[in-house]
Protein backbone atom coordinates (compact mmCIF):
# COMPACT_ATOMS: atom_id res chain seq x y z
CA UNK A 1 0.00 0.00 0.00
CA UNK A 2 1.36 3.41 -0.98
CA UNK A 3 2.11 5.69 1.97
CA UNK A 4 0.55 9.14 2.08
CA UNK A 5 2.88 12.09 1.54
CA UNK A 6 3.30 14.03 4.76
CA UNK A 7 5.65 16.57 3.14
CA UNK A 8 5.30 17.35 -0.56
CA UNK A 9 8.12 19.33 -2.18
CA UNK A 10 7.11 20.17 -5.74
CA UNK A 11 9.47 21.80 -8.25
CA UNK A 12 10.93 24.08 -5.57
CA UNK A 13 13.49 26.70 -6.57
CA UNK A 14 15.06 29.40 -4.45
CA UNK A 15 17.19 32.44 -5.21
CA UNK A 16 18.79 34.89 -2.82
CA UNK A 17 20.83 38.08 -3.11
CA UNK A 18 24.51 37.71 -2.24
CA UNK A 19 25.56 40.98 -0.64
CA UNK A 20 29.25 40.20 -1.17
CA UNK A 21 29.03 39.81 -4.96
CA UNK A 22 25.88 41.91 -5.53
CA UNK A 23 24.42 39.11 -7.57
CA UNK A 24 21.42 36.84 -7.27
CA UNK A 25 22.32 33.23 -6.53
CA UNK A 26 20.17 30.21 -7.35
CA UNK A 27 20.44 27.90 -4.35
CA UNK A 28 17.80 25.34 -5.38
CA UNK A 29 16.53 24.45 -8.83
CA UNK A 30 13.40 22.39 -9.41
CA UNK A 31 13.64 20.16 -6.33
CA UNK A 32 10.82 17.60 -6.05
CA UNK A 33 10.34 14.71 -3.61
CA UNK A 34 7.84 13.53 -1.00
CA UNK A 35 8.35 12.42 2.59
CA UNK A 36 5.82 9.80 3.69
CA UNK A 37 4.09 9.90 7.04
CA UNK A 38 6.39 8.40 9.67
CA UNK A 39 9.38 8.33 7.31
CA UNK A 40 12.88 9.47 8.31
CA UNK A 41 14.53 11.11 5.28
CA UNK A 42 18.14 12.31 5.34
CA UNK A 43 19.11 15.14 2.99
CA UNK A 44 22.71 14.83 1.84
CA UNK A 45 24.86 16.76 -0.61
CA UNK A 46 27.99 18.88 -1.05
CA UNK A 47 28.43 22.21 0.72
CA UNK A 48 26.43 24.93 -0.94
CA UNK A 49 23.80 22.63 -2.48
CA UNK A 50 20.95 24.24 -0.52
CA UNK A 51 20.22 21.49 2.04
CA UNK A 52 19.72 23.84 4.97
CA UNK A 53 17.93 26.36 2.76
CA UNK A 54 15.40 23.68 1.82
CA UNK A 55 14.88 22.82 5.48
CA UNK A 56 14.19 26.49 6.28
CA UNK A 57 11.68 26.60 3.42
CA UNK A 58 9.82 23.58 4.83
CA UNK A 59 9.90 25.20 8.28
CA UNK A 60 8.35 28.36 6.83
CA UNK A 61 11.31 30.47 8.00
CA UNK A 62 12.03 31.44 4.39
CA UNK A 63 9.95 31.61 1.21
CA UNK A 64 10.73 29.79 -2.01
CA UNK A 65 10.92 31.74 -5.25
CA UNK A 66 9.30 28.92 -7.22
CA UNK A 67 7.34 25.72 -6.71
CA UNK A 68 5.27 24.57 -3.77
CA UNK A 69 5.80 22.96 -0.35
CA UNK A 70 2.88 21.39 1.50
CA UNK A 71 2.48 19.54 4.80
CA UNK A 72 -0.62 17.33 5.01
CA UNK A 73 -1.82 18.95 1.81
CA UNK A 74 -1.66 22.48 3.26
CA UNK A 75 0.75 24.85 1.54
CA UNK A 76 3.52 26.15 3.80
CA UNK A 77 3.24 29.92 4.08
CA UNK A 78 5.07 30.46 7.36
CA UNK A 79 6.05 28.74 10.63
CA UNK A 80 3.47 26.57 12.33
CA UNK A 81 2.97 24.23 15.28
CA UNK A 82 2.77 21.29 12.89
CA UNK A 83 6.54 21.64 12.33
CA UNK A 84 9.28 21.57 14.97
CA UNK A 85 12.94 22.34 14.32
CA UNK A 86 16.15 21.21 15.99
CA UNK A 87 19.09 23.49 15.17
CA UNK A 88 22.81 22.78 15.08
CA UNK A 89 23.61 25.21 17.92
CA UNK A 90 21.29 23.61 20.55
CA UNK A 91 19.09 26.78 20.78
CA UNK A 92 17.87 26.09 24.32
CA UNK A 93 17.14 28.78 26.91
CA UNK A 94 20.11 29.28 29.28
CA UNK A 95 17.97 30.61 32.14
CA UNK A 96 15.71 27.54 32.18
CA UNK A 97 16.37 24.12 33.66
CA UNK A 98 16.22 20.92 31.62
CA UNK A 99 12.57 20.36 32.54
CA UNK A 100 11.80 24.05 31.97
CA UNK A 101 13.29 23.89 28.48
CA UNK A 102 11.48 20.67 27.57
CA UNK A 103 8.15 22.08 28.73
CA UNK A 104 8.61 25.49 27.10
CA UNK A 105 6.61 24.72 23.95
CA UNK A 106 3.83 23.19 26.03
CA UNK A 107 3.62 26.37 28.10
CA UNK A 108 3.26 28.40 24.90
CA UNK A 109 0.45 26.03 23.87
CA UNK A 110 -1.14 26.65 27.32
CA UNK A 111 -1.12 22.95 28.23
CA UNK A 112 -2.29 22.60 31.88
CA UNK A 113 0.54 22.23 34.41
CA UNK A 114 -0.15 18.63 35.46
CA UNK A 115 -0.45 17.40 31.88
CA UNK A 116 2.69 19.35 30.98
CA UNK A 117 4.64 17.75 33.81
CA UNK A 118 3.54 14.29 32.66
CA UNK A 119 4.80 14.98 29.13
CA UNK A 120 8.09 16.40 30.42
CA UNK A 121 8.69 13.32 32.58
CA UNK A 122 8.07 11.06 29.59
CA UNK A 123 10.61 12.85 27.40
CA UNK A 124 13.16 13.15 30.20
CA UNK A 125 13.05 9.35 30.45
CA UNK A 126 12.95 8.78 26.68
CA UNK A 127 16.03 10.95 26.02
CA UNK A 128 18.11 9.67 28.94
CA UNK A 129 17.95 12.89 30.97
CA UNK A 130 16.71 11.39 34.25
CA UNK A 131 18.61 12.91 37.16
CA UNK A 132 19.35 16.12 35.24
CA UNK A 133 15.87 17.69 35.39
CA UNK A 134 16.94 20.62 37.60
CA UNK A 135 20.23 21.30 35.83
CA UNK A 136 20.81 24.41 33.73
CA UNK A 137 22.35 24.27 30.23
CA UNK A 138 25.75 25.52 31.42
CA UNK A 139 25.94 22.49 33.72
CA UNK A 140 25.47 20.02 30.84
CA UNK A 141 27.75 18.57 28.19
CA UNK A 142 27.13 19.35 24.51
CA UNK A 143 25.50 15.96 24.01
CA UNK A 144 23.17 16.48 26.95
CA UNK A 145 22.19 19.95 25.71
CA UNK A 146 21.31 18.49 22.33
CA UNK A 147 19.22 15.81 24.04
CA UNK A 148 17.30 18.65 25.68
CA UNK A 149 16.78 20.32 22.29
CA UNK A 150 15.47 17.08 20.78
CA UNK A 151 13.23 16.39 23.80
CA UNK A 152 11.81 19.94 23.71
CA UNK A 153 10.91 19.61 20.03
CA UNK A 154 9.30 16.17 20.44
CA UNK A 155 7.42 17.18 23.60
CA UNK A 156 5.58 19.89 21.64
CA UNK A 157 4.23 17.04 19.46
CA UNK A 158 4.74 18.51 15.98
CA UNK A 159 3.56 16.56 12.93
CA UNK A 160 6.97 17.01 11.30
CA UNK A 161 10.44 17.29 12.87
CA UNK A 162 13.12 19.19 10.94
CA UNK A 163 16.74 18.71 12.03
CA UNK A 164 19.60 20.83 10.68
CA UNK A 165 22.86 18.95 11.35
CA UNK A 166 22.04 18.74 15.06
CA UNK A 167 25.10 16.60 15.93
CA UNK A 168 27.69 18.38 13.78
CA UNK A 169 29.33 20.26 16.66
CA UNK A 170 29.67 17.20 18.92
CA UNK A 171 32.82 15.14 19.35
CA UNK A 172 32.94 11.84 17.46
CA UNK A 173 32.10 9.58 20.40
CA UNK A 174 29.16 11.71 21.56
CA UNK A 175 27.92 11.99 17.99
CA UNK A 176 27.74 8.22 17.51
CA UNK A 177 25.94 7.88 20.85
CA UNK A 178 23.40 10.53 19.84
CA UNK A 179 22.84 8.85 16.47
CA UNK A 180 22.02 5.55 18.18
CA UNK A 181 19.82 7.35 20.69
CA UNK A 182 17.89 9.06 17.89
CA UNK A 183 17.33 5.69 16.19
CA UNK A 184 15.95 4.34 19.47
CA UNK A 185 13.74 7.39 20.05
CA UNK A 186 12.28 7.31 16.56
CA UNK A 187 11.37 3.65 16.97
CA UNK A 188 9.10 4.81 19.81
CA UNK A 189 7.85 8.07 18.31
CA UNK A 190 7.30 7.28 14.60
CA UNK A 191 7.59 10.95 13.68
CA UNK A 192 8.03 12.25 10.16
CA UNK A 193 11.60 13.61 10.09
CA UNK A 194 13.63 15.54 7.51
CA UNK A 195 17.27 15.57 8.61
CA UNK A 196 20.13 17.54 7.01
CA UNK A 197 23.64 16.08 7.27
CA UNK A 198 27.06 16.21 5.60
CA UNK A 199 27.91 12.71 6.83
CA UNK A 200 27.30 9.67 4.63
CA UNK A 201 27.54 7.31 7.61
CA UNK A 202 25.08 9.40 9.64
CA UNK A 203 22.60 9.41 6.76
CA UNK A 204 22.76 5.61 6.52
CA UNK A 205 22.38 4.89 10.24
CA UNK A 206 19.45 7.31 10.62
CA UNK A 207 17.55 7.41 7.35
CA UNK A 208 14.78 5.23 6.00
CA UNK A 209 15.77 6.99 2.77
CA UNK A 210 18.62 9.25 1.67
CA UNK A 211 17.93 12.04 -0.82
CA UNK A 212 21.17 13.19 -2.48
CA UNK A 213 21.33 16.70 -3.94
CA UNK A 214 23.63 17.89 -6.69
CA UNK A 215 26.21 20.61 -6.19
CA UNK A 216 25.06 24.23 -6.35
CA UNK A 217 22.32 24.79 -7.41
CA UNK A 218 20.70 21.89 -5.59
CA UNK A 219 18.67 19.40 -7.61
CA UNK A 220 17.65 15.87 -6.65
CA UNK A 221 20.36 13.53 -7.94
CA UNK A 222 19.16 10.30 -6.30
CA UNK A 223 16.70 8.94 -3.73
CA UNK A 224 17.95 5.75 -2.06
CA UNK A 225 15.91 3.62 0.37
CA UNK A 226 18.03 2.21 3.21
CA UNK A 227 16.81 -1.34 3.68
CA UNK A 228 18.43 -2.12 7.02
CA UNK A 229 15.93 -2.77 9.85
CA UNK A 230 16.00 -0.03 12.48
CA UNK A 231 16.58 -2.68 15.15
CA UNK A 232 19.99 -3.27 13.53
CA UNK A 233 21.05 0.38 13.38
CA UNK A 234 23.86 0.12 15.95
CA UNK A 235 27.46 0.84 15.08
CA UNK A 236 28.74 -2.46 16.44
CA UNK A 237 26.34 -4.24 14.07
CA UNK A 238 26.62 -1.91 11.08
CA UNK A 239 30.40 -2.11 10.78
CA UNK A 240 30.04 -5.83 10.07
CA UNK A 241 27.02 -5.43 7.76
CA UNK A 242 27.89 -5.67 4.06
CA UNK A 243 24.76 -3.68 3.19
CA UNK A 244 26.09 -0.70 5.15
CA UNK A 245 29.34 -0.69 3.19
CA UNK A 246 27.48 -1.08 -0.11
CA UNK A 247 25.33 1.96 0.69
CA UNK A 248 28.47 3.85 1.73
CA UNK A 249 30.19 3.21 -1.59
CA UNK A 250 27.11 3.95 -3.66
CA UNK A 251 26.46 7.30 -1.98
CA UNK A 252 30.14 8.27 -2.02
CA UNK A 253 30.22 7.66 -5.78
CA UNK A 254 27.21 9.95 -6.21
CA UNK A 255 28.85 12.68 -4.12
CA UNK A 256 32.25 12.33 -5.77
CA UNK A 257 30.71 13.32 -9.10
CA UNK A 258 29.58 16.59 -7.47
CA UNK A 259 32.80 17.32 -5.55
CA UNK A 260 34.25 19.69 -8.14
CA UNK A 261 31.73 22.38 -7.21
CA UNK A 262 32.03 23.95 -3.78
CA UNK A 263 29.91 27.05 -3.11
CA UNK A 264 28.97 28.45 0.32
CA UNK A 265 25.56 27.44 1.61
CA UNK A 266 23.04 30.30 1.76
CA UNK A 267 22.67 31.69 5.25
CA UNK A 268 19.12 31.96 6.59
CA UNK A 269 19.26 35.78 6.33
CA UNK A 270 20.20 35.55 2.66
CA UNK A 271 17.56 32.90 2.10
CA UNK A 272 14.87 35.33 3.20
CA UNK A 273 16.13 38.10 0.93
VOGU-3710 file (C-alpha; in Angstrom, 3 decimals, decimal comma):
1> xxxxxxxxxx> 0,000/0,000/0,000  1,360/3,411/-0,979  2,114/5,689/1,969  0,552/9,139/2,084  2,879/12,093/1,535  3,302/14,034/4,763  5,651/16,566/3,142  5,297/17,346/-0,559  8,116/19,327/-2,180  7,105/20,172/-5,741
11> xxxxxxxxxx> 9,468/21,803/-8,247  10,929/24,084/-5,569  13,493/26,702/-6,567  15,059/29,405/-4,455  17,186/32,442/-5,211  18,787/34,895/-2,819  20,825/38,076/-3,109  24,513/37,706/-2,236  25,557/40,982/-0,643  29,246/40,201/-1,175
21> xxxxxxxxxx> 29,032/39,808/-4,960  25,885/41,914/-5,525  24,417/39,105/-7,571  21,419/36,843/-7,270  22,323/33,232/-6,532  20,171/30,215/-7,353  20,440/27,899/-4,352  17,802/25,336/-5,376  16,529/24,453/-8,829  13,398/22,387/-9,406
31> xxxxxxxxxx> 13,637/20,158/-6,331  10,815/17,598/-6,048  10,340/14,714/-3,612  7,841/13,525/-1,003  8,349/12,417/2,589  5,822/9,802/3,686  4,091/9,903/7,040  6,389/8,396/9,668  9,382/8,326/7,315  12,883/9,473/8,305
41> xxxxxxxxxx> 14,533/11,110/5,278  18,139/12,311/5,340  19,110/15,136/2,993  22,710/14,831/1,842  24,865/16,757/-0,610  27,988/18,880/-1,046  28,434/22,210/0,719  26,429/24,931/-0,941  23,803/22,632/-2,481  20,953/24,242/-0,522
51> xxxxxxxxxx> 20,215/21,488/2,037  19,722/23,842/4,967  17,930/26,360/2,762  15,397/23,679/1,820  14,877/22,820/5,480  14,191/26,488/6,279  11,684/26,598/3,424  9,816/23,576/4,827  9,903/25,203/8,282  8,348/28,361/6,827
61> xxxxxxxxxx> 11,308/30,471/7,997  12,029/31,439/4,386  9,947/31,610/1,206  10,733/29,791/-2,011  10,924/31,740/-5,255  9,301/28,922/-7,218  7,336/25,723/-6,713  5,269/24,574/-3,766  5,800/22,957/-0,350  2,883/21,386/1,501
71> xxxxxxxxxx> 2,476/19,537/4,801  -0,620/17,334/5,012  -1,821/18,951/1,808  -1,656/22,483/3,257  0,747/24,850/1,542  3,516/26,147/3,802  3,240/29,924/4,083  5,070/30,463/7,357  6,050/28,741/10,627  3,469/26,566/12,326
81> xxxxxxxxxx> 2,974/24,230/15,280  2,774/21,291/12,890  6,538/21,641/12,332  9,281/21,575/14,966  12,936/22,339/14,315  16,153/21,210/15,989  19,085/23,486/15,166  22,810/22,781/15,081  23,610/25,205/17,922  21,294/23,614/20,555
91> xxxxxxxxxx> 19,086/26,780/20,780  17,872/26,088/24,316  17,137/28,779/26,907  20,113/29,276/29,277  17,967/30,608/32,136  15,707/27,540/32,180  16,369/24,117/33,656  16,220/20,921/31,622  12,569/20,363/32,544  11,797/24,046/31,967
101> xxxxxxxxxx> 13,289/23,894/28,477  11,484/20,670/27,567  8,153/22,080/28,728  8,609/25,485/27,098  6,612/24,721/23,946  3,830/23,193/26,032  3,617/26,371/28,096  3,265/28,401/24,895  0,446/26,029/23,867  -1,144/26,649/27,318
111> xxxxxxxxxx> -1,123/22,953/28,226  -2,289/22,599/31,883  0,542/22,234/34,409  -0,146/18,631/35,463  -0,455/17,400/31,877  2,693/19,352/30,982  4,640/17,750/33,812  3,537/14,287/32,656  4,795/14,979/29,129  8,090/16,401/30,416
121> xxxxxxxxxx> 8,694/13,322/32,584  8,070/11,058/29,590  10,605/12,848/27,402  13,155/13,150/30,202  13,051/9,349/30,448  12,955/8,780/26,684  16,028/10,945/26,022  18,112/9,668/28,940  17,950/12,888/30,968  16,706/11,389/34,247
131> xxxxxxxxxx> 18,611/12,911/37,156  19,349/16,123/35,244  15,868/17,689/35,390  16,936/20,618/37,599  20,228/21,296/35,830  20,810/24,406/33,726  22,348/24,272/30,235  25,755/25,523/31,423  25,943/22,491/33,723  25,467/20,024/30,843
141> xxxxxxxxxx> 27,751/18,574/28,191  27,135/19,348/24,511  25,503/15,961/24,005  23,172/16,480/26,953  22,194/19,949/25,714  21,309/18,491/22,330  19,220/15,808/24,039  17,301/18,653/25,684  16,777/20,320/22,293  15,467/17,078/20,782
151> xxxxxxxxxx> 13,227/16,393/23,801  11,808/19,939/23,712  10,913/19,609/20,033  9,301/16,169/20,441  7,419/17,184/23,595  5,578/19,893/21,637  4,231/17,035/19,459  4,741/18,507/15,976  3,559/16,563/12,934  6,972/17,012/11,296
161> xxxxxxxxxx> 10,437/17,294/12,875  13,122/19,193/10,945  16,736/18,712/12,026  19,600/20,834/10,685  22,860/18,950/11,346  22,041/18,736/15,057  25,097/16,603/15,930  27,692/18,378/13,778  29,334/20,258/16,660  29,671/17,203/18,921
171> xxxxxxxxxx> 32,816/15,139/19,353  32,939/11,840/17,457  32,098/9,580/20,404  29,160/11,711/21,558  27,920/11,995/17,991  27,744/8,224/17,511  25,943/7,885/20,851  23,400/10,532/19,837  22,837/8,847/16,474  22,019/5,552/18,178
181> xxxxxxxxxx> 19,815/7,353/20,692  17,889/9,064/17,894  17,330/5,692/16,187  15,954/4,344/19,471  13,743/7,394/20,055  12,277/7,313/16,555  11,367/3,647/16,965  9,097/4,806/19,809  7,845/8,072/18,308  7,297/7,285/14,597
191> xxxxxxxxxx> 7,586/10,954/13,681  8,035/12,255/10,160  11,595/13,609/10,088  13,627/15,536/7,510  17,268/15,572/8,607  20,128/17,536/7,011  23,640/16,085/7,270  27,059/16,212/5,605  27,915/12,710/6,835  27,300/9,672/4,628
201> xxxxxxxxxx> 27,543/7,310/7,614  25,079/9,402/9,639  22,600/9,409/6,755  22,755/5,609/6,520  22,380/4,885/10,244  19,452/7,312/10,619  17,551/7,405/7,351  14,778/5,231/5,996  15,771/6,988/2,772  18,623/9,252/1,668
211> xxxxxxxxxx> 17,930/12,043/-0,817  21,175/13,187/-2,476  21,327/16,700/-3,935  23,629/17,890/-6,687  26,208/20,614/-6,193  25,057/24,228/-6,353  22,315/24,792/-7,405  20,698/21,890/-5,594  18,671/19,400/-7,609  17,652/15,866/-6,648
221> xxxxxxxxxx> 20,360/13,529/-7,936  19,156/10,304/-6,302  16,704/8,943/-3,728  17,947/5,752/-2,058  15,907/3,622/0,367  18,032/2,211/3,206  16,807/-1,337/3,681  18,432/-2,119/7,020  15,931/-2,773/9,850  16,000/-0,034/12,479
231> xxxxxxxxxx> 16,584/-2,676/15,150  19,988/-3,270/13,532  21,052/0,381/13,381  23,856/0,118/15,951  27,456/0,845/15,083  28,743/-2,463/16,436  26,335/-4,244/14,068  26,624/-1,909/11,075  30,397/-2,108/10,782  30,043/-5,831/10,070
241> xxxxxxxxxx> 27,022/-5,427/7,765  27,895/-5,671/4,061  24,755/-3,676/3,193  26,089/-0,699/5,151  29,343/-0,692/3,186  27,482/-1,078/-0,112  25,325/1,964/0,689  28,467/3,849/1,725  30,191/3,212/-1,589  27,110/3,949/-3,661
251> xxxxxxxxxx> 26,465/7,295/-1,980  30,137/8,265/-2,025  30,221/7,663/-5,777  27,215/9,948/-6,212  28,854/12,675/-4,121  32,255/12,329/-5,766  30,710/13,325/-9,095  29,584/16,591/-7,467  32,799/17,323/-5,551  34,255/19,688/-8,140
261> xxxxxxxxxx> 31,730/22,384/-7,212  32,025/23,954/-3,778  29,914/27,051/-3,109  28,971/28,446/0,321  25,556/27,441/1,610  23,036/30,304/1,756  22,672/31,691/5,254  19,117/31,958/6,594  19,256/35,776/6,334  20,196/35,548/2,664
271> xxx> 17,563/32,899/2,099  14,874/35,326/3,200  16,133/38,100/0,929
//
